Amino acid sequence: MATSDLMEKIVSLCKRRGFVFPGSEIYGGLANSWDYGPLGVELKNNIKRLWWERFVGRRDDIFGIDPAVIMSSKVWEASGHVKEFADPLVECKQCHGRFRPDLIEGVCPNCGVNDFTFAKNFNLLFRTHIGPVDDSSAEVYLRGELAQAMFVDFPNVLQTTRAKLPFGIAAQGKAFRNEITPGNFIFRTREFDLMEFEYFIREDEWEKWFEYWRKEMWSWITDDLGVQESRLHELEVPDGERAHYSKRTIDFEYDYPFGKKELYGLAYRTDFDLKNHFKQPPYKDQETGEAFYPHVVEPTWGVDRSVLVVLLDAYTEDGDRVVLKLKPRLAPYKAAVFPLLANKPDLVAKAREIYQLLTTNYSLHGPIAWDDRGNIGKRYYAQDEIGTPYCITVDFDTLEKGDVTVRDRDTAKQERVKIEELKEFLQEKIYGSE
């Protein structure tokens, strides 16, 4: 399959089956604005939930917060974002479109002319105003990253948790960047979700912890998301290309249909941020009494790029059958329940009973789909296409023997399972090997 064809098929699948819709579509849409549909929001939430469970819930050294989207403008001035958070742009002299020079290929994407101005910096922060007066005194910014809230909240978290180095502060949520050349579906947008934490350490330990989190990030991509290692790469970002706060950065890249591009990033931010926000060292060693500025290693994960990579990596064609071979824990629906025939009341009633039995255990295995439309083969194919790992069919033998047919998505093999064993069966299949 041509890589360009794959991207087109993913975008089509997402729209057709309810993963991702164009934003504001009934009004002609808004460039690079996307809404997550019923299946997309489940996949997205599964990724976020799995991340939080691994990096916050199962650890005693990382603490979560949920910071505000709108922060004081002083935060972004102190962090350097007002001055430094910028992209170089060139302007087409013919149509006056503005573009990042690294994302165009010689000619203007709008009009085809090769006549540009010299590059000038453009700040990526979104400006807005609070209160009834629209002037500079009321100007604030939508957050361009999650990190600054974690630095600003450092004293509060330290005081309430009584944490000792090393420890981290984690957050998930929206960030906003006024990207001039967004594109490639949900890869680069102006509004996006991040998952990240700031891990606070002593300066002489930064290399040890940088390597530790590098391995953890790689494990997350391959083990938790199930992405093929052959499509992943690490890029050591050279001097001059790193963010203004970073002394070392590694980009985890993926072979997208449109080229090898960044998926996640790992940065050593030194003590840059804490020194900018606090005039006095905010951490005091409880044993020695020494006060100092901790250094920071920052792993960052993009949720939207995670969704895109998971879909690209899972997409498989088997003849006329499309299968999303998602890790079962990531699948929007963990199973689907079918009555063999929708016009047989006894089968429908029994299937509904089994559906209710499974949905009462939502916290154990997640959402269950119901489908009684069309023939059973088409229902199987429809669930394969959205990544449902198991289909449960209620047939006439179910009424007599108390068991059901369970079909595996990836192999299409079927087996009979007793109704009273279904919950344990799903629990073991979905979570038993992870």
Sequence and secondary structure as in RCSB ss.txt:
>XXXX:A:sequence
MATSDLMEKIVSLCKRRGFVFPGSEIYGGLANSWDYGPLGVELKNNIKRLWWERFVGRRDDIFGIDPAVIMSSKV
WEASGHVKEFADPLVECKQCHGRFRPDLIEGVCPNCGVNDFTFAKNFNLLFRTHIGPVDDSSAEVYLRGELAQAM
FVDFPNVLQTTRAKLPFGIAAQGKAFRNEITPGNFIFRTREFDLMEFEYFIREDEWEKWFEYWRKEMWSWITDDL
GVQESRLHELEVPDGERAHYSKRTIDFEYDYPFGKKELYGLAYRTDFDLKNHFKQPPYKDQETGEAFYPHVVEPT
WGVDRSVLVVLLDAYTEDGDRVVLKLKPRLAPYKAAVFPLLANKPDLVAKAREIYQLLTTNYSLHGPIAWDDRGN
IGKRYYAQDEIGTPYCITVDFDTLEKGDVTVRDRDTAKQERVKIEELKEFLQEKIYGSE
>XXXX:A:secstr
  HHHHHHHHHHHHHHHTSEEETTGGGT  TT EEE HHHHHHHHHHHHHHHIIIIIT SSEEE    SEE HHH
HHHHTHHHH EEEEEEBTTT  EE GGGS SS TTT    B   EEEE  EEEE SS  SGGGEEEE S SHHHH
HHTHHHHHHHH   SSEEEEEEEEEE   SS BTTTTB SEEEEEEEEEEE GGGHHHHHHHHHHHHHHIIIIIS
   GGGEEEEE  TTTS TT SEEEEEEEEETTEEEEEEEEEEEETHHHHHH SS SEE TTT  EE  EEEEEE
EEHHHHHHHHHHHHEEEETTEEEE   TTT S SEEEEES TT HHHHHHHHHHHHHHHTTHHHH  EEE  SS 
HHHHHHHHHHHT  EEEEE HHHHHHSEEEEEETTT  EEEEEGGGHHHHHHHHHHTT 
